[in-house]
Amino acid sequence: MKRIIYACLIVITGVLSCRPPEVGYLSDDIHALEDTIFVNRGVFVTSAPPAIEGSTYPMHWEITGVTDAQGNSTNALFDEHEILIWKEGFNPDTDTTLALVEEKLELSNEPSILINDVSGEFAFTQATRKVTDNDIFHLNVKASNMRGERQLDDFVVVKLGPFQPVEFPTEMRSRLQLGKVSGGYDIGYTSVIMNGDDDNAPSVLDGTHPYITVTKISDEPSLGVKVKMIIADSYDNPLDPGKVVFYPSGATYLQNYHDNSIETTTDSGATYFELPAPPFPQFSRTYSGTSGYLMYYLTTGDAFTVDKEAFEADNGVEEDFWLPYTDPGTGEVLNRAYIRWGIKINDSGTWEIKMKIPYTKLKE
């Protein structure tokens, strides 16, 4: 009897060993890493790639449908609209003329949503600015690999927000630095906008902030963007641009708007930067993420005098406060401005960005 059982086991084992092993794996738990993707209209945005939970590469992704908040099927995100797109990335080292940059740009009819069919990442184009009927969309997708496919309905929610012509992605500062007779600088006073959630951020756009303003002054150029940068004393007198200098960093300089301009010109009170397409700035030489919008300048030591009377009235000072900063030869307070921009301009036209330096007067 035992011999019969052993024989049967051998036969069964032999049959099973003839079956090819299962190849590949497709998880039942593929999911988006964010429940809702928040997209400001008119701005290019990419999502995080989905979590495939060990599924075998290569994967293939496609969007199988979109519904609105009421569950109705909609093609609003697939409808194509004419937008200005880059065929190649902007390179300020080689793209030195308008003609060279225009070769990289074209008007093209594009949908509001794209999907990377390999990674599963979504991309939202500037065409979202033309989507006006709904704000909420639910995306259905299909993921597949060598093992099969998964239909993933209501995979992620997309929330379209209003178009923001100007964003404040990172901290910017208007600072008076006091130069020490012994060398180096101390902080005299700093006006800060932390980010877009700063309570004072709206005042930058409506012109009521005491030190920093960003204002659209013309709708031209209609496709490109021109930025007029004014650095002024605390009484709104513009400084000669020749006294606004790059911030040294080793053998080079910290990021500045000159790196992002096709053509840079000046007049007696402003510097003008130009790009054939927003956003401005287009390029980050040093940083990544939101820090890519940091741009730095200083002023020369002969740009301003310190308004000691106004400073003392607002801040109070101890006796001999000014002594470490007073030039024994001239009796003047040594100073310079520290200028740190942190804005992103998403709209075309001409924009004036102005930074007044606290407690300063133009030096006569």
Backbone torsions as a table, in degrees:
resi	resn	phi	psi	omega
1	MET	NA	-44.4	180.0
2	LYS	-61.4	-37.1	-179.4
3	ARG	-63.2	-38.1	179.5
4	ILE	-64.1	-44.2	-179.6
5	ILE	-63.1	-46.1	179.0
6	TYR	-60.1	-40.2	-179.2
7	ALA	-63.5	-41.4	179.2
8	CYS	-63.8	-41.5	179.3
9	LEU	-62.7	-40.2	178.7
10	ILE	-62.6	-42.0	179.3
11	VAL	-63.5	-46.0	-179.1
12	ILE	-62.5	-44.4	179.6
13	THR	-61.0	-40.4	179.6
14	GLY	-64.3	-41.0	179.0
15	VAL	-63.6	-45.8	-179.5
16	LEU	-63.3	-36.9	-178.1
17	SER	-69.0	-14.5	177.7
18	CYS	-82.8	-14.3	178.9
19	ARG	-76.1	135.6	179.0
20	PRO	-67.6	145.0	179.0
21	PRO	-67.3	149.5	177.5
22	GLU	-66.9	133.6	-177.8
23	VAL	-112.1	130.5	176.1
24	GLY	83.7	165.6	-179.0
25	TYR	-146.7	135.4	176.4
26	LEU	-128.1	109.5	-172.9
27	SER	-68.2	149.7	172.1
28	ASP	-83.8	-2.8	-172.7
29	ASP	-117.4	27.3	174.8
30	ILE	-63.9	132.9	-176.4
31	HIS	-154.6	159.4	175.4
32	ALA	-75.8	148.8	179.7
33	LEU	-83.4	-8.4	177.1
34	GLU	-134.9	131.5	-179.8
35	ASP	-65.6	-37.2	-178.2
36	THR	-133.1	131.5	174.2
37	ILE	-97.4	118.9	-179.4
38	PHE	-94.6	124.0	-175.2
39	VAL	-128.7	117.9	171.0
40	ASN	-75.5	129.2	-178.8
41	ARG	-54.9	142.7	173.2
42	GLY	81.1	7.0	-177.4
43	VAL	-124.8	135.5	178.4
44	PHE	-71.6	125.4	-176.6
45	VAL	-137.8	141.4	172.8
46	THR	-118.0	150.3	179.7
47	SER	-93.5	171.3	171.7
48	ALA	-74.7	149.0	176.1
49	PRO	-68.0	149.7	179.4
50	PRO	-67.4	161.3	172.5
51	ALA	-88.6	120.9	-176.5
52	ILE	-99.9	-2.4	171.9
53	GLU	50.4	51.5	174.0
54	GLY	83.2	3.3	178.5
55	SER	-61.2	149.1	-174.7
56	THR	-74.7	133.2	171.6
57	TYR	-81.3	155.9	-2.5
58	PRO	-78.9	149.8	175.2
59	MET	-103.5	155.4	173.4
60	HIS	-128.0	134.7	-175.8
61	TRP	-124.4	146.0	171.6
62	GLU	-151.8	150.8	174.7
63	ILE	-86.0	125.9	-177.7
64	THR	-103.2	-10.6	178.6
65	GLY	173.2	158.1	177.7
66	VAL	-134.4	136.7	175.7
67	THR	-124.5	156.6	176.9
68	ASP	-86.4	-174.1	-175.5
69	ALA	-63.7	-23.4	179.2
70	GLN	-91.9	3.2	178.6
71	GLY	86.7	8.1	179.5
72	ASN	-84.5	136.7	177.5
73	SER	-64.6	139.6	-178.2
74	THR	-144.6	147.6	175.9
75	ASN	-107.6	13.8	-173.3
76	ALA	-56.9	-36.9	-178.8
77	LEU	-80.1	-14.4	179.5
78	PHE	-96.4	-17.7	179.2
79	ASP	-61.6	135.7	-175.9
80	GLU	-92.3	142.3	178.1
81	HIS	-134.8	151.1	-179.2
82	GLU	-76.8	122.9	177.5
83	ILE	-136.9	160.7	177.2
84	LEU	-88.6	124.3	-176.7
85	ILE	-125.2	155.4	174.7
86	TRP	-92.7	127.8	173.3
87	LYS	-84.2	-26.7	176.0
88	GLU	-140.5	158.4	-178.9
89	GLY	-71.2	149.7	177.8
90	PHE	-72.8	131.8	178.2
91	ASN	-128.2	105.2	-175.5
92	PRO	-66.8	-18.0	179.3
93	ASP	-74.9	-28.4	-178.1
94	THR	-115.6	-26.5	-179.0
95	ASP	-87.1	75.3	-169.7
96	THR	-98.3	-7.3	177.9
97	THR	-130.7	158.3	178.6
98	LEU	-60.9	-38.1	-179.2
99	ALA	-62.1	-41.6	179.9
100	LEU	-64.4	-40.0	-178.3
101	VAL	-72.2	-37.8	-178.8
102	GLU	-62.8	-24.4	175.5
103	GLU	-66.1	-21.3	-179.4
104	LYS	-94.4	-2.4	-176.3
105	LEU	-115.5	149.3	172.2
106	GLU	-155.7	151.0	170.9
107	LEU	-81.9	129.9	-174.5
108	SER	-144.0	145.2	174.8
109	ASN	-82.9	117.8	-174.8
110	GLU	-134.1	149.7	173.3
111	PRO	-76.9	171.1	178.9
112	SER	-79.7	-23.3	-177.2
113	ILE	-128.8	140.8	173.7
114	LEU	-130.9	160.5	174.4
115	ILE	-133.8	136.6	172.6
116	ASN	-77.9	112.0	-172.1
117	ASP	-72.8	-5.1	176.8
118	VAL	-99.8	-45.9	-176.3
119	SER	-93.9	-21.1	-177.1
120	GLY	83.6	4.8	178.2
121	GLU	-74.4	142.0	174.2
122	PHE	-94.3	147.3	172.0
123	ALA	-126.9	136.0	179.6
124	PHE	-115.2	125.5	-172.9
125	THR	-94.0	175.1	178.7
126	GLN	-64.2	-11.9	178.6
127	ALA	-66.2	-16.3	177.4
128	THR	-59.4	-20.3	178.1
129	ARG	-64.2	-23.7	-178.6
130	LYS	-90.4	-3.8	179.4
131	VAL	-88.6	110.7	-172.3
132	THR	-120.6	-14.0	-172.9
133	ASP	-78.0	-33.7	-175.9
134	ASN	-139.0	156.9	175.8
135	ASP	-109.1	-27.1	-173.9
136	ILE	-110.4	131.8	177.9
137	PHE	-137.6	141.1	176.9
138	HIS	-110.3	128.4	-175.9
139	LEU	-102.5	132.2	171.5
140	ASN	-105.9	135.1	-178.4
141	VAL	-133.8	166.1	173.5
142	LYS	-127.6	129.7	176.9
143	ALA	-113.9	136.3	-178.8
144	SER	-145.0	157.2	172.6
145	ASN	-152.9	-165.0	-176.4
146	MET	-61.0	-19.4	-176.3
147	ARG	-89.2	-20.3	-178.0
148	GLY	150.9	-151.6	-178.1
149	GLU	-144.1	156.9	176.5
150	ARG	-129.2	126.6	170.4
151	GLN	-88.2	121.6	-174.1
152	LEU	-118.1	89.5	-179.4
153	ASP	-78.3	149.1	-178.0
154	ASP	51.1	46.5	-174.2
155	PHE	-65.8	-40.6	-179.6
156	VAL	-157.6	154.5	178.1
157	VAL	-103.3	139.0	175.1
158	VAL	-112.0	126.9	177.8
159	LYS	-114.6	113.8	177.4
160	LEU	-86.3	126.0	177.1
161	GLY	-101.5	177.5	-179.3
162	PRO	-68.8	155.5	174.8
163	PHE	-67.8	130.9	178.2
164	GLN	-111.8	104.7	-179.7
165	PRO	-58.6	-33.6	179.5
166	VAL	-132.5	135.2	174.6
167	GLU	-118.4	154.8	175.8
168	PHE	-118.7	79.5	-172.3
169	PRO	-73.2	-19.9	-174.8
170	THR	-151.8	173.9	-172.6
171	GLU	-72.2	134.3	172.0
172	MET	-123.9	155.2	-170.9
173	ARG	-141.1	138.3	165.5
174	SER	-112.8	115.6	-169.8
175	ARG	-132.3	135.8	167.7
176	LEU	-92.9	122.0	175.3
177	GLN	-104.6	137.4	179.0
178	LEU	-102.2	122.4	-177.4
179	GLY	-82.0	128.5	179.5
180	LYS	-83.1	137.3	177.9
181	VAL	-58.2	-33.5	-179.3
182	SER	-78.5	-7.0	-180.0
183	GLY	115.1	147.0	-179.7
184	GLY	85.4	-176.8	-175.8
185	TYR	-136.4	147.4	169.6
186	ASP	-110.9	159.0	176.6
187	ILE	-79.8	122.3	175.4
188	GLY	-86.1	-52.8	178.6
189	TYR	-161.2	142.2	179.8
190	THR	-131.5	130.2	169.9
191	SER	-102.9	128.4	-170.5
192	VAL	-125.2	138.5	162.5
193	ILE	-115.0	113.9	-172.2
194	MET	-71.0	-46.7	-178.0
195	ASN	-174.8	-169.1	-178.1
196	GLY	-65.1	-18.7	179.0
197	ASP	-88.8	-3.2	178.5
198	ASP	-61.7	135.3	-179.3
199	ASP	-59.2	-25.7	-178.1
200	ASN	-92.6	-1.8	-178.7
201	ALA	-59.5	-42.4	178.6
202	PRO	-59.2	-32.2	-178.1
203	SER	-69.4	-23.1	175.3
204	VAL	-65.1	-36.3	-176.4
205	LEU	-86.2	-28.4	-179.9
206	ASP	-93.6	2.7	173.6
207	GLY	84.5	10.1	-176.8
208	THR	-101.3	-4.6	177.9
209	HIS	-69.4	139.3	-174.7
210	PRO	-68.9	-22.0	-172.9
211	TYR	-128.3	-23.7	-174.9
212	ILE	-131.8	127.3	175.7
213	THR	-138.0	147.4	175.8
214	VAL	-133.1	117.0	-171.1
215	THR	-136.7	135.5	173.1
216	LYS	-82.5	125.1	-175.9
217	ILE	-113.1	-7.3	178.2
218	SER	-162.0	150.2	175.1
219	ASP	-84.9	-4.1	177.2
220	GLU	-104.0	140.8	2.3
221	PRO	-71.3	147.6	-173.3
222	SER	-73.8	-26.8	178.7
223	LEU	-109.9	-37.8	-177.9
224	GLY	-88.2	-169.8	179.9
225	VAL	-139.0	137.5	176.1
226	LYS	-124.9	134.8	-176.5
227	VAL	-123.2	125.3	178.0
228	LYS	-103.6	111.7	-178.6
229	MET	-100.0	123.2	177.4
230	ILE	-118.0	127.8	169.7
231	ILE	-110.2	126.2	-172.4
232	ALA	-133.2	164.8	173.1
233	ASP	-78.1	178.8	-174.2
234	SER	-70.7	-8.1	176.6
235	TYR	-102.9	14.9	174.1
236	ASP	71.7	24.9	173.8
237	ASN	-90.2	119.5	-174.5
238	PRO	-69.8	142.7	-180.0
239	LEU	-88.2	145.8	172.2
240	ASP	-57.8	122.6	-179.0
241	PRO	-55.7	-21.9	177.9
242	GLY	-65.6	-16.8	178.9
243	LYS	-97.5	6.0	173.8
244	VAL	-104.1	117.3	-170.2
245	VAL	-123.9	162.2	176.9
246	PHE	-68.5	154.1	179.7
247	TYR	-89.9	112.7	-177.7
248	PRO	-62.7	142.6	175.9
249	SER	-146.5	94.3	-175.4
250	GLY	64.3	-127.2	-179.4
251	ALA	-89.0	2.5	-178.3
252	THR	-133.8	-152.3	-177.1
253	TYR	-135.2	155.9	172.1
254	LEU	-66.7	163.6	-178.2
255	GLN	-55.6	147.7	178.5
256	ASN	-152.2	163.0	-176.9
257	TYR	-67.4	-21.6	177.2
258	HIS	-60.5	-29.5	178.0
259	ASP	-67.3	-18.9	-173.5
260	ASN	-106.7	0.8	-172.8
261	SER	-102.1	138.2	173.3
262	ILE	-73.8	-45.6	177.5
263	GLU	-132.4	129.9	178.3
264	THR	-118.0	124.9	178.9
265	THR	-129.7	164.9	178.9
266	THR	-137.3	157.8	164.9
267	ASP	-129.1	-161.2	-173.5
268	SER	-68.8	-18.0	-175.2
269	GLY	-135.5	5.8	-176.0
270	ALA	-155.8	158.9	171.3
271	THR	-114.0	138.2	-176.1
272	TYR	-116.0	127.7	178.1
273	PHE	-114.7	145.9	-178.7
274	GLU	-135.1	141.5	172.1
275	LEU	-138.0	146.7	-178.9
276	PRO	-79.0	-4.2	179.6
277	ALA	-159.3	139.8	171.0
278	PRO	-73.3	165.2	7.1
279	PRO	-81.4	162.0	173.9
280	PHE	-119.9	127.9	-1.8
281	PRO	-76.5	158.6	-179.4
282	GLN	-93.4	-17.4	-162.3
283	PHE	-138.2	143.3	175.6
284	SER	-126.9	114.3	-177.1
285	ARG	-80.3	-28.9	-169.4
286	THR	-119.5	-40.2	-169.6
287	TYR	-107.6	173.1	176.1
288	SER	-133.9	171.9	179.2
289	GLY	62.9	-150.3	-179.5
290	THR	-63.8	-26.5	179.8
291	SER	-68.3	-13.9	177.8
292	GLY	-63.2	-13.0	-179.7
293	TYR	-95.7	3.4	176.5
294	LEU	-74.3	129.2	177.9
295	MET	-136.1	134.8	-168.9
296	TYR	-122.6	144.6	170.0
297	TYR	-146.8	162.6	170.3
298	LEU	-126.3	169.8	167.8
299	THR	-113.4	157.4	177.1
300	THR	-70.8	161.4	-176.6
301	GLY	-69.3	-13.5	179.9
302	ASP	-103.9	18.8	-178.3
303	ALA	-80.8	-44.0	-171.9
304	PHE	-129.0	159.8	159.9
305	THR	-110.6	153.8	-178.3
306	VAL	-85.7	131.4	176.3
307	ASP	-83.1	83.7	-175.0
308	LYS	-62.9	-37.7	-177.9
309	GLU	-61.6	-46.6	179.1
310	ALA	-67.1	-40.0	179.3
311	PHE	-60.5	-48.2	-178.3
312	GLU	-66.4	-35.3	179.8
313	ALA	-64.9	-36.9	-177.1
314	ASP	-87.9	-31.7	-169.6
315	ASN	-116.3	-20.4	-175.0
316	GLY	68.8	144.3	178.2
317	VAL	-140.5	152.3	175.3
318	GLU	-81.9	163.7	177.8
319	GLU	-60.0	138.6	-179.3
320	ASP	67.1	18.4	178.8
321	PHE	-56.3	-40.7	-173.5
322	TRP	-82.1	-12.4	-172.0
323	LEU	-56.2	-45.8	-177.9
324	PRO	-65.2	-16.0	-174.5
325	TYR	-109.7	1.9	-174.5
326	THR	-96.1	122.6	178.2
327	ASP	-65.2	118.9	-177.8
328	PRO	-64.2	-22.9	-179.0
329	GLY	-81.0	-38.7	-175.2
330	THR	-107.7	-19.5	-175.8
331	GLY	77.0	7.4	-179.2
332	GLU	-94.1	150.3	177.4
333	VAL	-78.6	123.5	177.8
334	LEU	-70.7	137.0	-176.0
335	ASN	-162.1	166.1	168.2
336	ARG	-159.9	167.1	176.2
337	ALA	-99.8	142.3	170.6
338	TYR	-109.1	120.4	-172.5
339	ILE	-118.0	120.2	-179.6
340	ARG	-131.8	110.1	176.8
341	TRP	-90.7	148.7	176.1
342	GLY	-149.0	58.2	-177.2
343	ILE	-123.3	158.7	173.7
344	LYS	-132.2	119.9	179.9
345	ILE	-99.8	118.2	-175.1
346	ASN	-98.8	-8.8	-173.6
347	ASP	-108.5	153.7	176.6
348	SER	-77.3	178.5	-179.4
349	GLY	104.0	-171.1	179.4
350	THR	-107.2	130.0	-176.7
351	TRP	-121.3	139.3	173.5
352	GLU	-105.5	121.7	173.4
353	ILE	-111.5	123.4	-174.8
354	LYS	-127.0	134.8	175.3
355	MET	-127.2	117.6	173.8
356	LYS	-94.3	137.8	-175.5
357	ILE	-94.1	125.4	-174.2
358	PRO	-58.3	140.0	171.8
359	TYR	55.5	45.2	178.9
360	THR	-129.2	156.0	169.2
361	LYS	-131.8	143.3	175.7
362	LEU	-56.4	137.1	179.3
363	LYS	-79.9	127.3	-178.4
364	GLU	-79.8	NA	NA
